[in-house]
Amino acid sequence: MTVDIEVNSAKDIDALKTHNTDDIDTLNLYIYTSVSLKFISKLKNLKSLLIAGSVKDYSPLSQCKSMTALTISTKGTVNTLDFLRELSLETLKLEGFTSKTENLTFPVLPSLRNVEISGVAKINDLAFLEDFSAMEKLSLFELSTRRLLNFSPLKQMRELRLTNMFHLQGLSELATINPSAKIYIREFFINRKIKNDKKEALLKVLPELKHLNTIELSINQEKFSKEDLLRLSPAT
């Protein structure tokens, strides 16, 4: 059962009482006021949780042993993701928040297969993702990191999506990705100088990416397939 709750006061959580908590496997919380997540431990069969809005303490989530999918979307502050350590997540989506931690990471989750990180201000170094050996899909959107990660340990990688990753100083790490992986790079609402820089960065590393079947570059309304890029590359 899926339950959606708009939280404007702590009393709104009482909406859960109208359901058999054992039947709730998906919970979407849209939070507009300060609320405790302690109630979450009562949802023994919760598989998927969306938290949209600011929460001061995420530690109660560590009790959600059955949860496999978590989305945190907030403009607030998240200073630690250690509460994830006890979970068996397969999908993790993080969006929009900042942190007092200088370089935010999250603990190694052996079961994690799908990761999306969007606009999280303090994730500046992606090297920690090299330890997620089961990862199949990785999506990165508007992060401040200057380099990608070494993809060699990620043998299961099937798809990489990079969107508006303007701070990247190069794309050489793409040469380490699994040959069966598909790469999608997208940039939009950008000026011509940035556009040319990103295209040139991909063309520079393209000779080392010939083993990949799918490479797509989209810049505003322009789209380039692997074949298009190979025709543009002077090294090929």
C-alpha positions in Angstrom: 0.0 0.0 0.0 1.2 3.5 -0.9 0.4 6.4 1.5 1.0 10.1 0.8 1.0 12.6 3.7 1.3 16.4 3.5 2.7 17.4 6.9 1.7 20.9 8.0 1.7 20.0 11.7 2.8 17.1 13.8 -0.9 16.0 14.0 -0.9 15.2 10.2 1.2 12.1 11.0 -2.0 10.7 12.7 -3.2 9.9 9.2 -1.2 6.7 9.5 -3.6 5.5 12.1 -6.3 5.1 9.5 -4.3 2.4 7.9 -3.0 -1.0 9.0 0.7 -0.1 9.3 1.8 -3.6 8.3 0.2 -3.0 4.9 2.2 0.2 4.2 5.2 -0.5 1.9 5.5 2.9 0.3 5.4 6.2 2.2 5.7 9.7 0.6 6.1 12.5 3.1 5.8 16.2 2.0 7.0 18.1 5.0 6.3 21.8 5.6 7.0 21.9 9.4 9.4 20.4 11.9 8.4 16.8 12.6 10.0 13.8 14.3 10.5 10.7 12.3 10.3 8.4 15.4 7.0 7.0 14.2 8.7 5.4 11.2 9.8 2.4 13.3 6.2 1.3 13.4 6.2 0.6 9.7 7.7 -2.8 9.8 7.2 -3.6 6.1 8.2 -0.2 4.6 10.1 -0.7 1.4 10.2 2.8 -0.2 10.3 6.2 1.5 10.3 9.7 0.1 11.1 12.6 2.4 10.4 15.9 0.7 11.1 18.8 3.1 13.5 19.5 6.0 13.9 17.1 8.9 16.3 17.8 11.8 17.0 14.2 12.8 17.1 11.4 10.2 18.5 8.8 12.7 15.1 7.0 13.2 15.5 5.8 9.6 18.1 3.4 10.7 15.3 1.3 12.2 13.7 0.7 8.7 15.4 -2.7 8.2 13.1 -3.7 5.3 13.5 -0.4 3.3 15.2 -0.8 -0.1 14.5 2.6 -1.7 15.0 6.0 -0.1 14.7 9.6 -1.5 15.7 12.6 0.5 14.8 15.9 -1.2 15.3 19.0 0.9 16.7 22.5 0.9 17.7 22.1 4.5 20.9 20.8 6.1 22.0 17.1 6.4 25.2 16.8 8.3 25.6 13.1 8.3 24.4 10.1 6.4 25.6 7.5 8.9 22.0 6.5 9.5 22.2 4.7 6.2 24.7 2.2 7.5 22.2 -0.3 8.9 20.0 -0.3 5.8 19.9 -2.7 2.9 19.1 0.0 0.3 19.1 -0.8 -3.4 18.1 2.7 -4.5 19.2 6.0 -3.0 18.3 9.5 -4.2 19.7 12.6 -2.6 18.6 16.0 -3.7 19.1 19.7 -2.9 20.5 19.8 0.6 23.7 21.4 2.0 25.8 20.3 5.0 28.1 21.6 7.6 30.4 18.6 6.8 33.1 19.8 4.5 33.0 16.7 2.3 29.9 14.7 2.7 29.9 11.0 1.9 27.8 8.0 2.9 28.7 4.6 4.2 29.3 1.6 2.0 26.1 -0.2 1.3 26.8 -3.5 -0.4 23.3 -3.9 -1.8 23.1 -0.4 -3.4 22.5 -0.6 -7.1 21.0 2.8 -8.1 22.3 6.1 -7.0 21.1 9.6 -7.9 22.7 12.7 -6.4 21.4 16.1 -7.4 22.4 19.5 -6.2 24.0 18.3 -2.9 26.4 21.2 -2.1 29.0 19.4 0.0 29.6 16.2 -2.0 32.9 17.4 -3.5 34.8 14.2 -4.0 33.2 11.2 -5.6 36.0 8.7 -4.9 34.0 7.1 -2.0 31.6 5.7 -4.7 34.3 3.4 -5.9 33.5 1.1 -3.0 30.0 0.4 -4.2 30.7 -2.7 -6.2 27.1 -3.6 -6.9 26.2 -0.2 -8.4 24.5 -0.5 -11.8 23.2 3.1 -12.4 24.7 6.4 -11.3 23.1 9.8 -12.0 24.9 13.0 -11.0 23.3 16.5 -11.4 24.8 19.9 -10.7 27.5 18.9 -8.2 30.6 21.0 -7.5 33.1 18.1 -7.8 36.0 18.7 -10.2 36.6 15.1 -11.2 34.8 11.9 -11.6 35.7 8.6 -10.0 37.6 5.5 -11.1 34.9 3.3 -12.4 37.1 0.2 -12.7 35.9 -1.4 -9.4 32.2 -1.0 -10.5 32.0 -4.1 -12.7 28.1 -4.1 -12.7 27.8 -0.5 -14.0 25.2 -0.3 -16.8 24.4 3.4 -17.0 26.0 6.7 -16.1 24.1 10.0 -16.4 25.9 13.4 -16.0 23.7 16.5 -16.1 25.0 20.0 -15.8 28.2 18.9 -14.2 29.9 22.2 -15.1 32.7 22.0 -12.6 34.3 18.9 -14.0 37.8 19.7 -15.3 37.9 16.7 -17.7 36.3 13.4 -18.5 39.3 11.1 -18.6 37.8 8.9 -15.9 35.2 7.7 -18.4 37.8 5.5 -20.0 37.7 3.3 -16.9 34.0 2.5 -17.2 32.5 -1.0 -17.8 32.4 -1.6 -21.6 28.7 -2.5 -21.4 27.8 0.8 -19.7 25.8 3.5 -21.4 26.9 7.1 -21.0 24.5 10.1 -21.2 25.9 13.6 -20.8 23.4 16.5 -20.8 23.9 20.3 -20.4 21.2 22.9 -20.8 20.7 26.7 -20.4 24.4 27.3 -20.8 26.5 29.8 -22.8 28.5 28.9 -25.9 31.9 28.9 -24.1 30.8 26.3 -21.6 29.2 24.3 -24.4 32.4 24.2 -26.4 34.5 23.3 -23.4 32.4 20.2 -22.5 32.2 19.0 -26.1 36.0 19.3 -26.4 36.5 17.5 -23.2 34.5 14.5 -24.5 36.2 14.6 -27.9 39.6 14.5 -26.1 38.9 11.3 -24.4 36.8 9.7 -27.2 39.5 7.5 -28.6 39.6 5.7 -25.3 35.8 5.2 -25.4 35.5 3.3 -28.6 34.7 0.1 -26.7 31.4 1.6 -25.4 28.3 1.0 -27.5 26.3 4.1 -26.3 27.6 7.6 -25.7 25.1 10.5 -26.0 25.9 14.2 -25.5 23.0 16.7 -25.4 23.7 20.5 -25.2 20.5 22.5 -25.1 18.7 21.4 -28.3 21.8 19.8 -29.9 22.3 16.0 -29.6 25.4 14.0 -30.6 25.5 10.2 -30.7 28.7 8.3 -30.5 28.9 8.2 -34.3 28.4 11.9 -34.5 31.2 12.5 -32.0 33.6 10.1 -33.8 33.1 12.1 -37.0 34.0 15.3 -35.1 37.1 13.9 -33.4 40.4 14.7 -35.1 42.0 11.7 -33.3 39.8 9.2 -35.2 
